Amino acid sequence: MRASWLLASILICWAFAAQAASKTDKEPVGDDVTKLIKEFIERDFYKPVDFPSFAGKHPTNADIDKALADLHASHTHRFMPGTVDYYEVAGIYGPWKSIYQSVFPPDGEAKYDGIAFNTAIIDGKRFVTDVYDGAAAQKAGILVGDELLAVDGKPFDEIGSFKGKAGKVVAVTVRRAANAQPMNIPVTVTSIQPVRMYFDALRASGRIVENSGYEIGYLRLWTLASRQTNDAVEAMLRDGILSGAQGLILDLRGRWGGFSSELPTMLLEDFSDISITMRDGQSFPWQTAWRKPIVVLVDEGTRSNSEVLACAIKRRGFTLIGKKTAGAVLGGRAYLLPDNSLLMLAAGTVRVDDEVLEGKGVMPDEIVETLVPYAMGDDPQLHAAIGEMTRQLSGVSPWRRFLPPERRRCAMETSTTSN
């Protein structure tokens, strides 16, 4: 039995979930769908639970969402068509192409038209939260913190604003400062295959930052969802753009986790004893080359296997900076339902040296807050990481701290805060 699906982090971004629910929450769900959901939960959910039977009760999407939320587990959600998350979940589970052919004709590959950025509603306004390296939005000059007002003069829809426009230029209207006049930014829409987009963004993110005479490597891992990602990271660290770096800033802030059986061993001299145990008692162990300082960036978007990696690095005495991670660390499994929605279920408990991170998350060594609205692309957490790495390379700060056993728990509170 292969375990390649076990740590794919599929916890939905809250902003997207809210948008999807507003459109579909009152729509009824068929008995064929509710019957399968109950069957999958009773058979595969990571622990025995009593899930309600909706047979003959004509539940709505909101009823199903509430029942799933009442399970109080990460990696447990139903994704509806028409959202970026739906395409990304489907894309991460690429081996389903034969099943997806009717959903994503003609080849079963999950793709959507877009400009490769993420947004969220903050205080009633929509702001850009992420811009992927090397992709359309970044090339056009869109910045994290831009208030998104319209696309081609119409209200923004994460799929609808760009659907059918691949290769065409759209006008994205943003406000860069609170009292600034709106500005139109022309952006060329592209056809996005999610895993490929993340892989390209990973490669484009790798760079050397020079500070106080030191060459500091930077790499952002949006997801750990494919072997291709692991191979690219290894190539950059061993003989690529990051091979000459004196230290590495590993940015694990992001959207998804994913499964990786190799990446942690590349980045750590010795690795935590990590295993995942299924409901039926089956256990899957993980199986070490970078011997320079590491500073890791984490935030509330760091989840699943990215949290496992962050915890393993923290336990080895390396420094974490940012905010507490999501605490979404269960093994996830996906199912395509008859209405073409995607059901994600938590299917296994994950432990890092017998510590369970689900519902707790990983605390950074230094908390650094960041404000998205009108940030103009500024990144205080990255600035803090560069400063810390510089101190480590200059000998002011140790780059690896000895931690007694009682200090090695990843969910432990921290006492250092930066604004």
Buried (B, 14 or more C-beta within 10 A) or exposed (E): EEBBBBBBBBBBBEBBBEBBBEEBBEEEBBBEBBBBBBEBBEEBBBEEEEBBEBEEEEBBBBBBBEBBEEBEBBBBBBBBBBBBBBBBBBBBBBEBBEEBEEBBEEEBBBBBBBBBBBBBEBEEBBBBBBBBBBBBBBBBBBBBBBBBBBBBEEEBBBBEBBEEBBEEEBEBBBBBEEEEEEBBBEBBBBBBBBBBBBBBBBBBBBBBBEEEEBBBBBBBBBBBBBEEBBEBBBBBBEEBBBEEBBBBBBBBBBBBBBBBBBBBBBBBEEBBEBBBBBBEEEEBEBEEEBEBBBBBBBBBBBBBBBBBBBBBBBBBBBBBBBBBBBBBBBBBBBBBBEBBBBBBBBBBBBBBBEBBBBBBBBBBBBBBEBEBBBBEBEBBBBBBBBBBBBBBBEEEBEBEEEEEEEEBBBBBEEEEEEE
